[in-house]
Amino acid sequence: MSSSVRTPPRPQPRPRRRQRLERWLLNESSQPASHQPEQESAQSWWKVMCLTGVDYFSTLGYQPAIAAAAAGVLSPLATLVLVAVTLFAALPVYKRVASESPRGEGSIAMLEKLLPKWRGKVFVLVLLGFAATSFLITMTLSAADASAHLIENPFAPEGLQGQQILITVLFLGALSGVFLRGFTEAIGIAVGLVAVFLLLNLCVIVVSLAQIVAQGGLVVSWWTALTTQYGNPLVMVGLAVLIFPRLALGLSGFETGVVVMPQIQGGPDDTEQHPAGRIAGAHKLLTSAALIMSVFLIASSVVTTLLIPPAAFEEGGPANGRALAYLAHEYLGDGFGTLYDISTIGILWFAGASAMTGLLNLVPRYLPRYGMAPEWAKAVRPLVLVITLIAILVTLFFRADVEAQGGAYATGVLALITSASVAVTLSARRKQQRGRTIGFGIAAGVFVLTTAVNIVARPEGLKIAGCFILGIIVISFVSRSRRAFELRATSIRLDEAALSFVSAQDDGDILLIAHEPKRLSSAAYRHKLQHACRVSHVPTTARPLFIEVTVDDSSDFETELRVRGVVRHGYRVLEVHSSNVPNTIAAVMLHIRDVTGLMPHVYFRWTEGDPVANLFKFLFIGEGEIAPVTREVLRAAEPDVTKRPWVHVG
């Protein structure tokens, strides 16, 4: 027999207006595409590629300008290094991640399994901090660049000049409005935006390449400048490798590509345990996106380096942050350039949707399960409002400056890719795949080194990520402390023996004696029963049950309880494994009350030691002041004192 344990509703009625607001905020119809049931929202892999592509492909709006500003005439070589890392390091890593986390858990879940208990939880919180940095800065940087494209358009009203912060905030608000209204059509919108954007970029690049051919001497001039400045080809390659960390924004989108995996339509033979079709689709998604982006990155770096004067890339210059848009206006006219700007604005704005989807998948997957976020964090609309507020604060802090946010963005992206490369290396090693272990280990080394170089060169990125990490850790532990007295059992099941023990009594009360599971001798049970009879006045004729809670992993918050009945030395014992003692005893007592209709009583001894120290022991290892905490959990769960199980302490 089993039942779910839920905290009863509060007895005080809420005002109707507040009830309507709560219903709207918690309404599941606002779930984004990635939260919809798979059978309802699954799409072909190429359509889902467009959902992650609004993040990945949208970097064409600013990546060529960043590469040109960072590398100058070395930009094409530095971009080749970026493409090589993409195809031969990031792509194999994330194909392995997709194979091992087909439900969209990503590399964070892989690493969580490798580190037990609190170490794993804290490590996940740190990675969530980097993920929050990556996704939030994706939203704010993309919105800021979209506003820059709007303001720089020659047909833009004069009044928009100097209003980049306000426009960026409005873009973020509009994105929030889409999610608050409902996000079921995300993939369809993404397909249209990506198709138009890539087609327009292809037109710009083809026309620009034609200009290079027509002008003739541009390639020779570029090569002369390159050899004059750097001379030795080895020096060029070495400098291109050193510049690569500054181009790491071009790796954005791989983590999102794994997060949206549940939306990929699987094969007819797929099962929940072995979704081979979905995994194959994810591999096609990642490979196709990487190849498409690699071609565009190389081509765009060539045309922007050869056709745009270096001064135009300087701060305030017409090509700063919008190199391909500059070429669109220069060679295809302001009409086509405006169309290109509109497409770029749309995909940059919607890139925030991809990032928002990533956050809405990651946060509910971990924090509420750890007890480190309120229950409402599982709902979309409240979380959207919180994320939007943080994004607006980040925009105000950076004053909607694309370049200023680049360091934080690169840090978040590289940290996630580094964690993924480490996870797949450890996975291959655990499975004794020597060749893959070496290959993934080299990739991990590349990303670790790249992350370190990026942090040294742009330490503000680590500072911003550190603020997110600190904020998540502090808020998480405060939330867990506030939720300490909740019932934490997701469900309770008594086996046949346990059910027979609690059903043996037809009337009266059911008596339970709390007992330490480490003391299993006959004398220990006898002394505990004698103490209860003497101190707590348990009738000597009673046949109480002993209840023993074994704490397995105190870092877990919610657990499924399996109560097993055993007879030990002639005493009937209820055994249960859980993450804590008092909450588990309270949940089992309420379950026994509901199953039998009889009132349970539990008998404790007072805990020795400092009460403050015992409180911290309860918060972190699930033990400590067991008796008063059990009573407090029962009080919070059952407002009606006449229906509340009894707690006795002697």
TAPEDA-V881915 format. One record per backbone hydrogen bond with DSSP energy under -0.5 kcal/mol. CO is the residue of the C=O (numbers start at 1). NH is the residue of the N-H. Records with the same first field share a line. If there is no record, write none. Layout:
CO: NH + NH
This chain:
1: 494
3: 492
4: 6
15: 19
16: 20
17: 21
18: 22
19: 23
20: 24
21: 25
22: 26
24: 27
25: 381 + 382
27: 30
28: 31
31: 183
32: 35 + 36
33: 36
37: 40 + 41
38: 42
43: 265
44: 47 + 48
45: 49
46: 50
47: 51
48: 52
49: 53
50: 54
52: 55 + 56
53: 57 + 58
55: 59
56: 59
57: 60
58: 61
59: 62 + 63
62: 66
63: 67
64: 68
65: 69
66: 70
67: 71
68: 72
71: 74
72: 75
74: 78
75: 79
76: 80
77: 81
78: 82
79: 83
80: 84
81: 85
82: 86
83: 87
84: 88
85: 89 + 90
86: 91
89: 93
90: 94
91: 95
92: 96
93: 97
94: 98
95: 99
96: 100
97: 101
101: 104
105: 109
106: 109 + 110
107: 111
108: 112
109: 113
110: 114
111: 114 + 115
114: 116
116: 119 + 120
117: 121
118: 122
119: 123
120: 124
121: 125
122: 126
123: 127
124: 128
125: 129
126: 130
127: 131
128: 132
129: 133
130: 134
131: 135
132: 136
133: 137
134: 138
135: 139
136: 140
137: 141
138: 142
139: 143
140: 144
141: 145
142: 146
143: 147
144: 148
145: 149
146: 150
147: 151
148: 152
149: 153
150: 153
153: 156
157: 160
158: 161
160: 163
163: 167
164: 168
165: 169
166: 170
167: 171
168: 172
169: 173
170: 174
171: 175
172: 176
173: 177
174: 178
175: 179
176: 180
177: 181
178: 182
183: 33 + 186
185: 189
186: 190
187: 191
188: 192
189: 193
190: 194
191: 195
192: 196
193: 197
194: 198
195: 199
196: 200
197: 201
198: 202
199: 203
200: 204
201: 205
202: 206
203: 207
204: 208
205: 209
206: 210
207: 211
208: 212
209: 213
210: 214
211: 215
212: 216
215: 217
216: 219
217: 221
218: 222
219: 223
220: 224
221: 225
222: 226
223: 227
224: 228
225: 229
226: 230 + 231
227: 231
230: 232
232: 236
233: 237
234: 238
235: 239
236: 240
237: 241
238: 242
239: 243
240: 244
243: 246
244: 247
245: 248
247: 250
248: 251
249: 252
251: 254
253: 257
254: 258
255: 258 + 259
256: 260
258: 261
259: 262
260: 263
261: 264
263: 43
267: 270
274: 271 + 276
275: 279
276: 280
277: 281
278: 282
279: 283
280: 284
281: 285
282: 286
283: 287
284: 288
285: 289
286: 290
287: 291
288: 292
289: 293
290: 294
291: 295
292: 296
293: 297
294: 298
295: 299
296: 300
297: 301
298: 302
299: 303
300: 304
301: 305
302: 306
303: 307
304: 308
309: 312
310: 313
311: 314
312: 319 + 320
314: 317
317: 320
319: 321 + 322
322: 326
323: 327
324: 328
325: 329
326: 330
327: 331
328: 332
329: 333
332: 336
333: 337
334: 338
335: 339
336: 340
337: 341
338: 342
339: 343
340: 344
341: 345
342: 346
343: 347
344: 348
345: 349
346: 350
347: 351
348: 352
349: 352
350: 353 + 354
351: 355
352: 356
353: 357
354: 358
355: 359
356: 360
357: 361
358: 362
359: 363
361: 365
362: 366
363: 366 + 367 + 368
366: 370
367: 372
368: 371
369: 557 + 558
374: 377
375: 378
376: 379
379: 383
380: 384
381: 385
382: 386
383: 387
384: 388
385: 389
386: 390
387: 391
388: 392
389: 393
390: 394
391: 395
392: 396
393: 397
394: 398
395: 399 + 400
398: 401
400: 402
401: 405
402: 405 + 406
403: 406 + 407
405: 409
406: 410
407: 411
408: 412
409: 413
410: 414
411: 415
412: 416
413: 417
414: 418
415: 419
416: 420
417: 421
418: 422
419: 423
420: 424
421: 425
422: 426
423: 427
424: 428
425: 429
426: 430
427: 431
428: 433
429: 432
432: 434
433: 437
434: 438
435: 439
436: 440
437: 441
438: 442
439: 443
440: 444
441: 445
442: 446
443: 447
444: 448
445: 449
446: 450
447: 451
448: 452
449: 453
450: 454
451: 455
452: 456
453: 457
454: 458
456: 459
458: 461 + 462
459: 463
460: 464
461: 465
462: 466
463: 467
464: 468
465: 469
466: 470
467: 471
468: 472
469: 473
470: 474
471: 475
472: 476
473: 477
474: 478
475: 479
476: 480
477: 481
478: 482
479: 483
481: 484
483: 486
488: 490 + 559
491: 561
492: 3
493: 563
495: 499
496: 500
497: 501
498: 502
499: 503
500: 504
501: 504
504: 506
508: 599
509: 511
510: 601
511: 545
512: 514 + 603
513: 547
516: 519
518: 520
521: 525
522: 526
523: 527
524: 528
525: 529
526: 530
527: 531
528: 532
529: 533
530: 534
531: 535 + 536
532: 536 + 538
539: 542
545: 513
546: 574
547: 515
548: 550 + 576
549: 551
550: 552 + 578
553: 556
559: 490 + 491 + 561
560: 562
561: 493 + 563
562: 564 + 577
563: 495
564: 575
566: 568 + 573
568: 571
571: 568
572: 546
573: 566 + 575
574: 548
575: 564
576: 550
578: 552
581: 585
582: 586
583: 587
584: 588
585: 589
586: 590
587: 591
588: 592
589: 593
590: 594
591: 595
592: 596
593: 597
598: 600
599: 510
600: 646
601: 512
602: 648
603: 514
604: 650
610: 614
611: 615
612: 616
613: 617
614: 618 + 625
615: 619
616: 620
617: 621 + 622 + 623
618: 622
622: 581
624: 626
625: 629
626: 630
627: 631
628: 632
629: 633
630: 634
631: 635
632: 636
633: 637
634: 638
637: 8 + 639
639: 641
640: 643
641: 644
646: 602
648: 604
